[in-house]
Amino acid sequence: MNAPATLNELFYQAMDAYSDRPVALRVKRGGTWVDISHADLLEQVAAASMGLLALGINAGDRVAILSENRPEWAIVDLACLTARCTDVPVYPTLPAGQITHILNDSGAVAIFVSNREQLDKILEIRDQLASLQHIIAFDSNATGPGVFGMEELLAKGREARANYPNHREQALQVTPDDLATLIYTSGTTGKPKGVMLTHGNLTSNVVAGLQVLSLSPDDQCLSFLPLSHIFERMAGYYTMLRAGVIINYAESIEQVSPNMIELGPTVVLSVPRLYEKIYARVLENALSGSKLKQRIFFWAKRTAERWADYALAGEPVPVILGLKKAVADKLVFSKLRARTGGKLRFFASGGAPLSPEIAKFFYSAGLTILEGYGLTETSPIITVNTFDNLRIGTVGKPLPGVEVMIADDGEILTRGPHVMKGYYHLPDATAEALEDNGWFHTGDIGLLDADGFLKITDRKKDIIVTAGGKNIAPQPIEGLIKTNRYVLNAVMLGDRRKFPILLVVPEFDVLRAWADETGLSYTDDADLVANPKVAAKVEAEVKKSLRGLAQFEVPKKMVMLSQDFSIESGELTPTLKVKRRVIEQRYADQIEAVYAEAEGGAHDLDGR
């Protein structure tokens, strides 16, 4: 296949190349996995696309998609692209109030909703949506007055087929500069901004990615990150489609583990939260076993990590160490690989920094994580680790055709065909982020090593500057703390304060087990974290993770929270990034109390 220049070229080339293959997409319905072939996909996309045109939706109109991952998401996305519309993905976790701004700002004339729950959100705000003309529901039980069904749209398109004899040719008239999608950033501060991504932006990222990452029709992926997010959409959908990889839609986030065992995917894309949870669970299983089981596990872990040091450095592994690694594999790591389905070639990680400790553990276990870096505004991938160029602790080298530069203040800049057209209706914000010469300001701080690998140190806006003028990057420190099995989540605060403090959400299953074993009584999680002995235990565990930090980087005080941060509470973005300002406001009283206590000379986390 020739390299496509637009997403429509990419789609039609893939449909032609794999027309005889029985599976393009797979979804579980009624307890059975249902296959959708490339031929079926092509027919449904054409019907949906012509259905949109028959509704009077024109090229350039905006059409929103409010849905969880499922085949219909891909079908209507491709239908919009081939109808030369601009689609607007909306996170299904967003409440109705936050959806209003996105639909009004984009001027969406139609919206697809997956089910009754999503439809109810739109009906709640319907009278506030001046431009919205059509609502189309995937599930038949979500239809009703003023709501089209998906099957009704497909039937309308099939009936109108004769009116669009040159539909494919017209779809292929789209240019690389034409707007493909308008994605609203989940943003940790302020109102979401509409990122304008063109056909050329996204297609260039797919083509460049496939030059460095090996994918083929023999592969299968498991899709569970939201398709509303650019990482899953570009890497887990367009790239897989281009390479002929079977896309399996997980039943839900909770069913990812059993779905992996059922399907045996070869490629899985995720954010660090999944790997952190797997790592914590593995440690907990080992430590809850017998003394012999614990000794075997930690011997295997040390052995595999020594082996990894040689392998990552490209040096020959000593024979004895190689034999020990084989034993470690048989005793420990083969069981872990079996829990991923036993066929996994690699994980991919993006969206947030991945702890080097976790990355090395997975590599040692034969489950390589290829970490990359990018933003919605960059389509998204800027850099990625590959099997040929892998350096743990970095986010890899730039993709072909992508330029990266470090500004004088440490900010990462990038330039190339992957960089967005701009922010929708926000010329000032566009000018602030995008220079006239094409350099885009990422807002991240990092450095390029001598071999061209990029290392992210933190978000520019998240850097803590203490009252004494010390600069602290919180994300790497939070990552260290979250590797401890007693910690589920951690947020470091302290900008313009004398010293930083730490908000900690314990891993309650582990903490409850410890409390029960210790003989502590408690009524609920809030009562548990209020116990001084519990606080002392978690503080001791946190201290273990802080070894090696400079004294000014060590949080001096800890606040334990009785519940995790969530999207619903507004503390996390839909991509699970922490909204630090929201958290700081929500827990302001506890934070002020901790600083007041510190002024009184109370004991610090750093031992002083």
N, C-alpha and C positions, 0 to 999 in steps of 0.2 A: 504493500500500500504506500502511495505517496504521502508525505507529511501533510495533514490537513491544515488549512488556514483559519477555518471557522468550526464551531461546534456542530453545525449542520453537516459540513463535509465529514467531520469525524463520525457522526452518527450513521450517515448513509454508507460510508466506507466500511464501517464495522458490520452493518446489516448485510452488505453484499459479501464480505469476506467470510462471515460465519453463518450464512443463510441455511446451511445444512446441519448446523449443530442443534441438538435438541433442547439445550438449556442456556438461556441468557440470565434469567432471574429466577429465584426460588423463594417461596414463602410458605409458612406453615398455617394451614387452615383446617379447622375441624380435626386437629390432631395428626394431620397428614401433610407431608411436604408436597407442594404443588409446583410443577415446573412451567415456566413460560419460555417458549423458544424464541429465537431471534426473529423468525417469520411472524410469530404471534405478536411480538413486541412491535415490529414494524407496522403491522396492520392496525393495532390499537392506537399507536401514536398518530398514524395518518387519520384515523377516524376522529380522534379527539381534536386534532389540529383543525380539520375541516369543520368539526362541530363548533369550535370557537369562532371560526370565520363566519359560519352560518348564523351565529348569534349576533353578528355585527361587530365583533371585536376586530380591530384593525392593527396593521403593523405599527409597532411603536407603543401601543397601549400597554398599560401595566396590569398584570394578573398575579394575584397573591396566592400562595400555597400555605395552608395551615394544617399540618399533618405530621404524624409520626412516620418513621421509615416504613415504607411498604412499596410494592411495585407501582401502585398508582402515582406515587410521588414522581418517580422517574418518567412514567408515561406522560403525565401532564406537563412536566418540565420540558420534555422533548417536543410535546405538542405546541407549547408556547414558542419554543425556539424555531420550530419549522413553520409556525404561523407568523414568525418575525415579530412576536410580541416580546416584551421585557417582563420576566417574572420576578416576583418579590417573595422570597421564602420568609416565613414567620415561624419562630420557635413554638412548638405546641405546648411548651411549659409556661409560656407567657400568660399573665392574666389579661382579662378583657381591656382594662384601662391602658395597659402598655401597648396593646395592639392598635388602639385608636390612632395614636400618633403615626405609626408606620403606614397604615392604610391611607390616612389623609395626606401625609407628606408625599407619599408616592403617587397619589391620585389613582389608586387601583380601581379599575372598572369592574373587576370580577374577582371572586375568591373561591378557591377549592378548599373544602374542609373535609377532614377524614371521617368524623363520627359525630354523634349527638353532643358529646361534651364540647367539642370544638365549635359546633354550630351554635350552641347556646351562648358562647362568648360573643359571637358575631351578632346574634339576635339581641343581645343585651345592649350593644352599642350601635345597632343598626341606624337609629335616627341621627347619629352623629357623623355618619359616613356619607358625605354629599355626593361623591363620585361613584360610589358602588352601585352597580346595576344588576349583577348576577351573583348568585350563590350556588355552588355546585358541590354536592356531597358524594363522597366515595361510598359510604355505607347506605344501603337501601333504607334502613330504619331512621336515617337522619334527614330524609326528604319530607316535604310538606309544602304548604302554601308559600309560594315565592322561592322555593328551593328546587333546583334541578337535581336529578340523580345522575351519577356517572354513566350508568347504562343508557339513560335517556340522551345524554350528550353524545355518546358513541353512536347510538342509533341515528341521531340527527346528522352526524358527520357522514355516516354511510349513505344515508338518503341523499345527501348533498354532493356526493362524490362526483357526479357528472358535471357539476358546476365548476369543478376545479381540476380539469384534465391535466394541467401543467403544474400541479401542486409541488412536486419534488423540484422541478426546475426553478420555480419561484422561490422556494425555500433556500435553494443554493445561490440565489442572487444576493443573499446577506453578505456583508463585507466584514473584514476583521475589525474595523472601527465601529461597527454597529453595536449598540448596547445589548448585552445578553441578559444581564440580571442586575438587580438593585438589591444589595444585601445590607441590612441595617446592623451596624456593629452592636454587639451586646454591651460594649462600653462599661468600664468600671466607674466612670464619672460622667455626669451630664446626660442629655438626651441622645438616643442613638442617632448616628449619622448614616445616610444612605450612601453606600460605596458603589460607584458605577464601574462595573466590570464588563469589558467588551468580549466579543467572540474571540478576538485575537489574544487578549490577556489570558483567558482560560485555556485556549487551545495551545498556546505557546508553552504553558506550564505543563500540560499533559505530554507534549512532544519531548520537551527537555527532560522531564522526569523519567520517561521510558528509555532515554539514552543511557541512564546510569543505573536504573533499577530493572532487574530481569523479571518480567511477567509474561505468561503464555496462556493459551487456552487449556493447558493442563492444570492451571491454578484455580483455586476457589477462595473467595474471601467471605468473611462474615461482617455484615453491615449493622452497626448498632449506634455509632455516633450520629447525632442528628444531621440529616441531609440539609437542614437549614444552615448548617455551619459549612464554611468554604472548604475546610480540610477534608471532611467526608465526601462532600460533593465532588471536588476535583479529583482527589486521590482514590477515594473508595467507590467512585461511581463513573465519572468520565474516563479516568485512566483505565479502570477495569474493563469498561465497555470497549475501549480502543484495543486493548490487548486480548479480548475474547475470554476474560476471566469470568467464571460463574459468580454472580452476586447473590449471596444468601442473606435474607433479612432475618435478623434475630427476632424472636418473639417479643422480647423486652430486655431491658438492661438486666433484670433479675434472672433472666433465662440464658444469659450469654454463656455461662459455664456449661450447663447441660447441652446447649445447642452446639458448642464446640466439640463436645464428646460425640454427639450424634453425627455431625457432618464432617468432622476432620478437615477444617479449612487449612489452606497452606499459607494464607496471608491474613493478618488481623491488624486493623488500625485502631488505635485508642489514644486516650490522653493518659498522663502519668497516674491519675487516680486509680485506674484499674491495676497497674503494675504495683503500686504501693499496697493495694489491698491484697493482691496475691502474695506479695513478699511477706506482709504481716501475718497472713494466714499460714504460710509455710513455716515461719518462725514459731508461731503459736502451736502448731501441730507438733513440731519437734520438741518444744519445751514442755508440752503437756504429756509427753510420753515417758517411758521408763528412763532411768539413768543410762542404760545401754543404748537406747534409741537416740538419746541426746548426744552421747559421745560419737556415735556413728554419723549422725547428721553433721555435727560441727567439724568432724574429721574430713568428711566428704566436701564440705563447703570450703575449708582451708585448702584442701588438695586441688579442687577444681579452680580456685582463684589463683593458686600458684601456676597451674597449667595455663590459665588465661593470660597471665603476665607474659609468658613466652609466646603464646599464640598471637596476642595483640601486637607484640613487638616484632613479629615476623621471624622469630628465632626458633631453632630446632628445640623441640621438647625433649628433655632427658628421658632415656628409656624407662627408668624406674618410675619417674613421675607419670609418664604415659600409662604405665600399667596400673598405677594407683588410681589414675583418673578413670580408667575403664571400670575398676571395681566400684568407685564412687558413683559412676553412671548407673551401674546395675543395681546398687543398693538404694540409691536415693533419687537421682535425677530422671531416670527412666519413668518413674511413677509420676513425677511432675509433668513430663512431656506427654504422658498418656492422658492426663487431665485436660490437655489442650486438643485432644483428638488424635495425637500421635503422628500427624502429617505436617505440622507447622514448619514452614521454611523461615519465616521471620515475622516479628511484630514490627509495627511502625508506631512512632510516638511523636505527638506534636501538641501544640496548644498551650503548653507550660513547660518549665524546666523539669527534666527527669534527674533524679538523684544518681550520681555516678556509682554509688554503692549498689543501688538496685540494678542499674544497667549491667554492671560487672557480674552480679549474681546470675542474672538471666543468661548472659553470654556464657558463663561457666557451666550453666545447666543445659546448654545446647539450644537455648531459646533466644536467639539474637534479637535485640531491639535496635532498629535503625531509627535514630532520633533525627528529626529535622526541625526547621524553623521557618516561620513565615507569619503573615498577617492577612486578614481579609483583603486589605488594600493591595496585596501583592499576589493574589490569585491562587493559592497563598504561598507556595514554597519558594523560599530564597536559597536555603542551603539544606543539605541532607547527607547523613552518613550512608555509605554503601558498603557492600562486602569488600570491594576493592579499596575503598578509602574509609576506614572505620577508626575513629578515635573517641573512646569513651570520655565523657566530660565535656565534649564539644557537640555542636549541632551540625557538624560536617562541613563540606565545601560547597561553594555556590554551584547551582545548576548551570549547564551550558547556556551561554547567552545572558547570564545574570551577573551584573556587577555589584560588588560590595565594597564599601569604603567606611573607615572609622573616622568620624569628625574629631576636631580638636578637643571637644568636651567628652569624647568617648561614645557618642551616639552612633548607632549603626545606620548607615545610609545605603540605599540600593537603587539601581537604575536598570531598566531593560524592558522588554515587551510584556513582562508580567505586571508592571505597575499600573494601577487603576487610572481611569480617565479623570476621576475627581470625586468630590462629595456632592451629592445631588442638591442643587439649589443653595449651595454653601460656598460661594467663591472665595470668601475670606479664609475659611477653614482649609480649603483646597490649596490656596496660595501659601498658607502657613506650613503645610505638610509637604508640598510638592514644589520644588524649585523649577524655575524656567528651563534649566538645563537638564531636567529629567530626574534629578536625584530626589528620592523620597525619604523623608525622615521617619524612621520606624518608632521612635520613642523608647527604644531599648538601648541599654548600655552593653558594650561588649568589646572584644578584641580579636584580631586575627593572629594566629601563631605563625611561626616561620614557614610552616608547610601549607598555609592557606586555610586551616580549619578555623571556624568561627566559634567563639565561646561567648555565651550570654552571661552577663553578671547580674543584671536586674532591669526592671522598668525604670526609665528616667524619672517618672513621677513618683515611683515608690521608694526611691532612695531616701533613707533616713539621715538627716543632718542634725546631730545632737547640738545642744546649747553650747557645747565646747568646740564645735566645728568639725567633729569627726563624721565622716561619711560611712554609712553602713548599708550594705545591700541585703535586704531581708529575705529574698526568695531562696538563695542557697542555704541560709541558716534554717529556714522553715523546712526545706527539703531534708536536711540532716535530721531534724527533730522528728519528722514524720516517718523515718525509717524505724523508729522505736515501736515495738509492738503495743506499748501502752498508749500510744498517741494516734488519734484518728486525724486530727487537724490542728494546725498551729498558725497563728498570725502574730507577727512582730510589729510593734508600734513604738513611737518615741520621737517623732520628728519635732525638732526645736525643744526637746526636753533634755534634762541633764543626762538621762540614760534611757536605753530601750527596755521595754517590758514585753511579756509574752502572754497571749491568750491561747489557752490549750483546751481542745476538746478531746477527752480521753476516748480510747477504744473501750467502750463500756462492757462488751462481752469479756474481754481480758481482765478489766478492772474488777468486775463483779466476781469473777472466778477467784481472783486474788483475795478479795474482801471476804468471800465465803470461807476460803481456806484459812484465812487469818482469824476468823471468828468474829468479824465486825458485823454489827447489825445495822440495817438501814431500811427505809420504807420505799424510797425511789431514787432515781439517779441524782436529783437535786440534793437529797439528804446525803447521798454517798459522797459527792464532791465537797460537801461542807465539812466532812470529817477531817480533822487535822492529820490523822494518821494516813488517810488516803492522799491528802495534799502532799505530805512528806514523801510518800512512795512515788508519786508521779514526778515530783521535783527531782528526786534522786535519779529516776529514769531519764528525765530530760537532761540532767547534768552529764550523763554518760555520752549523750549525743553532741555535747558542746565542747568536748575536748579538742584542743588544737586551735581554737579561735583566739583572736587577740582579745585582751581584757575588755576593751571598749566595745567589742562586738557582742559580748555575752549579755543576754537580758538579765537585769538585776532582780526582777520580780516576775511572778507568774500568777495569772488569773485562770482558775479552772471553770469551764462552762459546763452546764448540765445538758446541753443539746447542740447538735452539729449545726453549722451554717447551711442555709438552703436557698434554692432559687425562689421558692414561694415567699420567703420572708424578705427577699430583696438583698440578701447578703452575698449571694453568688450570682454571677452572670449565667445565662443558659449553657455556657461552655465551662462552667464550674470554676471560673476565675473569681478570686475574692474581691469584693468591693470594700476596700479598706476604710474609705470614708464612712460608709454606711455602718460598718461594724464599730468604728470608733464612736460614732454618734449613739448607736444602740446600747453600747456598754460603757457610756461615758461615766456614769456614777461609780461603777466598779473600778474603772481605770483611775479616776481621780482619787478614790479611796486608797488604791495601791500606792500611788505617788505620795499621798499624805502620810501613809504608814512608813514609807521609805524615809521621808524627812525625819521621822521619829527614831530612826536608827535601827529598824527591824532587820532581821537576817536576810541576806541577799542570796540569789541563785548561784552567784559566782563564789560563794563561801565567805564573803567579807562581812 
